[in-house]
Amino acid sequence: MRKIILYCIVAFTACMLWSMRAVNETEPSKVVVAYVTSWSDVVPNPYYMTHINYSFGHVADSFDSVRIDNSERLELMVALKKINPELKVMLSVGGWGSGNFSEMAADPQKRASFCRSCREAVDKYDLDGIDIDWEYPTRSDAGISSSDEDTQNFTLLMRDLRKELGDSLQLTLATVASGEYIDMAAIAPYIDFVNIMAYDTGNPPYLHNGLYPSSHTPAMTSSRAVENHLKAGLPRDKVVLGMPLYGRGHREVLNDSAVKIEWDDTAKVPYAVMCDTLALGFENVRSITYKCNYVLDHNLHGAMYWEYNSEKGEHPMALRIKEMILDRRPYPNE
């Protein structure tokens, strides 16, 4: 009888493990996207992310090709795939103040030439795709040219890039938190996912990175940024929530002994107070944990952050994102 009971226990355990494995194999994979800049000397831990978005490439002044900042550093990022073969390295084209998009996208011949140039860069450097960071179509806030037709032309650019890249390479983009300026529903068939820049939404005395609305946040928060994109027609499985691994405000206050560190229990982020005024909003492991749980609870495609900047190759907040999103290690909201 004892043997029969033991066999039953073993069989039951085997069935449970098989069931758990089947669930894990069918569970959609998540992404962690780390922007890595051309002007930094930091070499990231290649196991902390699924994607490195190398920043930046730019639309050339001729409006028909892409040029790359510090291509030697790009090659170094690609070499990290020898350590982690699952890692994908993307070329991010654009950034704040990077122009020539409007002229390129408006001209069918220049647009086609630019897309071919992107594909050539992918092939030359053994990249896994292209990330477009046009900040922002129809707007000249960053000192770049714009046109009322930019939104429509952006869709055409995504269409042409997908055609040039084919199905095996990835196409992503970065978007403003409001979800404006881009036709999300129209581009959805062409792209793999969207990296929402859910930060830099305010300055002291307001937070730039609140997860939820509070008295310390402006109108825009991370949760509202996600809601805006979903309402605009972007499928949930193509939504990647961006997180800032930095502070915004008066950084020098952290060297002031009179500064107090507080926690906004509504917005779920820390902040520094000087002279009874919010002087700096920033992230810590606790706030990142809340944001990662938001990604998981709302079944989003993953997390993105700007930027990986730890000189030691290790980064406590990047590690927490990796553990929660990729390893599915549960951490309670701390």
N, C-alpha and C positions, 0 to 999 in steps of 0.2 A: 504493500500500500504506500509506504514511504517513497519507493521508487516511482510509482505512478504519479504521486503528488509532485515529486521533483521534476519529472518529465513535463508535467503540466505547467509548472512555474517557468521552466526553461522555454517551452513553446510559447507561452504567453508573452514572456519578455522579448523573444525573438520577433513575435508579431508586432509588439509595440515599437521596437526599434525600426523594423521595416516600415511601419506606418509613419513614424516620425521622419525617416529618411525620405519617403515618398513625398511628404508635405514639403520638406525643405527643398527637394529637387524641383518641385513645381512652383515654389514661391518666387515671385519676380525678383530679379537681382536689383540691388540698390547701387547708386553711384555716390562717390565722394570726389568732388572736383576741386583741385587746389590750383589757384593761379600762382605761377612762379614767374618772377620778373626778370627781364634781361639785364637790369642794372644791379642785381644782387649777386653775391658770391655764395649764397646759401645752396647747399645740395640737400634736398629733402630726403627723408626716409621713404623709399619707393613703395613700402608696404602700407603707408598711411593713407593712400588714396587709390582710386581706380583710374583717375584722369589727372594729368598735368596739363593745364592750359598755359602754354608759353606766351608771355606778354612782352612785347607785341610785334605783330606784323602790321604793315600799313598799306593803304592804297597809294600807289606811286603817283608822283606829280603828273605823269602822263595819263592817269586815270584808267590804265588798261592792264596793270600788273600789280603784284604784291612785292613789297620789300620787307626784309626782316632785320630787326635790331639784334646785333651781337649773335650772329649765326653760330659762332663757336660754342656759345653757352647752350643754344638749342641742341646742338649735337651732344652735349654733355647730358641734357635731360633725356634724350633718346637712348643714350647708352645705359640709362637706369633700367631699361627694359631687359637688359641682360641679367640683371639681378632679380627683377620681378617680371617674368614674361607676360603676366596678366595686365600689366600697366599699359595704359594708353596715353600717348602724348599728342596733344592737339596744338595747332598754331592758332592763337587768338589774334584776330586782325581788328585793330581799332584802338579803343581806349579814349579817355577824356582828351579832347583837343586834337584827335586824329581825324583829319578831314578827307576830302576827295571822294567820299562815298556817293554823295548826291549826283555829281557829274558822271561818275562811273555807272551807277545803277540806271540812270536815265537814258543812256545810249546803248542800244542793243549790241553793237559791235564791241564797244569798250567793255561792256558787262561780260560778254562771252569771252573776251580776251583775258579779263581779270580772273574769271573762273578757271580758264585753262592754266593760268599762271599759278593759281592756288593748287591745282592738281599736280603741276610740275614740282612745286615745293614739297607737297606730300610725298611724291615719289623720290625726290632727291634726298630728303632727310629721313625717310622711312617713318613718316608720321601716320597717325591713325585717323586724321580728319581735320576739319576747320571749324573754328569758333568765331562767330562774327560779333564784334562789340562796337556797333555803330551807336554812338551816344550824341544825339538821338534823331531818328528820321523826322523830318519836318521842323526840326528845331535847330537854332544856331547858338544856343546857350554856351556851348563850348568853344565858340569862336570859329566854327566851321560853316561852310555853305550849306544851304538847305533849300527845299522846294516843297510846295504843297503836294506834289506827286510822289514824294519820298515813300509814303506808306505803300502805295501800289507798287512802286519800283522795288521796294524791299522784298515783297512777295515774289516778284520776278527774279530777283537775285537769288532767293532761296531755291526757287524752281531750277534755275540754271546751274547753281552749285550742286544740287542733288544729281542732276543729269550728268555733270562732269565727274563727280566723285563716285557715282554708282552706288550700289546697295551695300557694298562691303565696308565702305568708309563712313565715318560719322560726321554729322553736321549739327552744330549746336549754336546757340547765341546767348548773349547777355542782354537783359532787359531792365528798364527802369521799374521801380517798385509799383508805380501806378498802373502798369500794363498798357500805357498809352503808346501812340505813335506806330504801332505794329499791328497788323491784322492777324491775331493769334489763330483764329479758325482757318484762315487761308493758308498760313504757313505750316500748320500742323502736319499735313501729309508729307512734307519734305524734310522735316527735322527730326532728330532723335530726342532732344529735350531742350528746355529753356532754363538758363541759370538766372534766377531773379536776384537782382542787386537790392536786397531788402535792407539797406543801410544807407547812411549819409542822408537820412530823411529829415534831419533837423540839427540845429546848433544850440549850445547852451543859451538860455536855461532849459532847453528841451533835449531829450534823448534822441539819438540818431538810429537806435537799434532796438527799440522796444518790441517785444514779442506780441504783447496785447496793448490796447489803448489804456492810458492812464493820464493823470493830471500832469505828468512829466513828458508826455509824448505829443508830437504834432499829430495831424490827422492820419498820417501814414505810419503803419507798423508792419511787422513781418506777417502777422496773420491776415491783415487787410491786403497786403501785397499778394499773398496766395489767393485770397478770395477774388481779387480783381482779375487775376489771370484765368482763373476757372470760369468766371462770368464772361470773360472775353472769348471763351471757346477753346482754351487750351486743355487737352485731356489731362486728368490727374496724374497719369503715369508718365507724363512728360514735364512735370513740374519739379524743379530742383530749387530748394530754398537756400539763398545766399546768406552767409553769416560773416560779420567783420571781426577778424582776430586783432582788433586794434581799438583804440579809444578815439573819441572826437570831442574836441573842446580845448581847454587850456591845460596842456600836458604838464606845464611847469608846476601846476598846483600839487602834483604828487610829491614834490620835494619840499613842500611846506608843512611844517609840523602842526599847523592849525587846521589842516584839511581833515575832514571826516569822510569815511567811506560808508555809504548807506546802501540799502537794498530796496528797490521798488517791487513790492510783492504783487502788484497788479501787472506791471510791464514785464516782470521777471528778469530784470537786469540790474547790475550794480551801477553806482555813480558816485562821484566825488563832490563834496560840498565845501565851499569856501565862503565865508562871510554870509552864511545862511542861504547861499544861492548855488544851484546846480552848476558846476563848472566843467565837468567832464563825464561823459558817458562812455562805458567800455564793457568788455566781456570778461567773464571768468569761467572756470570749469562748471560752476553751478548754473550760470545762465545758458551756457552751451548745452548742458544736459536738458534744460527745458526745451530748447529749440530742436534738439535731436528727437526728443519724445514727441514733439509736435509733428515732425516729419513722419515718424513711425505711426502715430495715432491717426494721422490723416492720410496714410498710405500714399505719400508723395514718392517721387522717383529717387530722391536722395538729397544730399547737402552739398553746397559749394562754399568756399571761403576765399576771401582776399585778406591776406596772402600768406604763403608759407615763408616765414622769415626767421626761423630759429637757426642760429649759427651752429648749434650742436647737432643738427639733423633730427633732433627730437623736439616735440612741441606739445605741452600738456593739453591744450585745447584741441589741437589736431588729433592727438591720440584718443581723446574722449570721443570725438566725432567718428574716428575709425572704429573704435570698439563698439559703439552703439549702432552705427549704420551698417557697417560691413560685417562685423563679428556677431551682430545681434545680441550683444551682451547687455542685459537689462540693468539700467541704473535708475533708481527712483529720482524724482525731482528733489534735489537736495536743498 
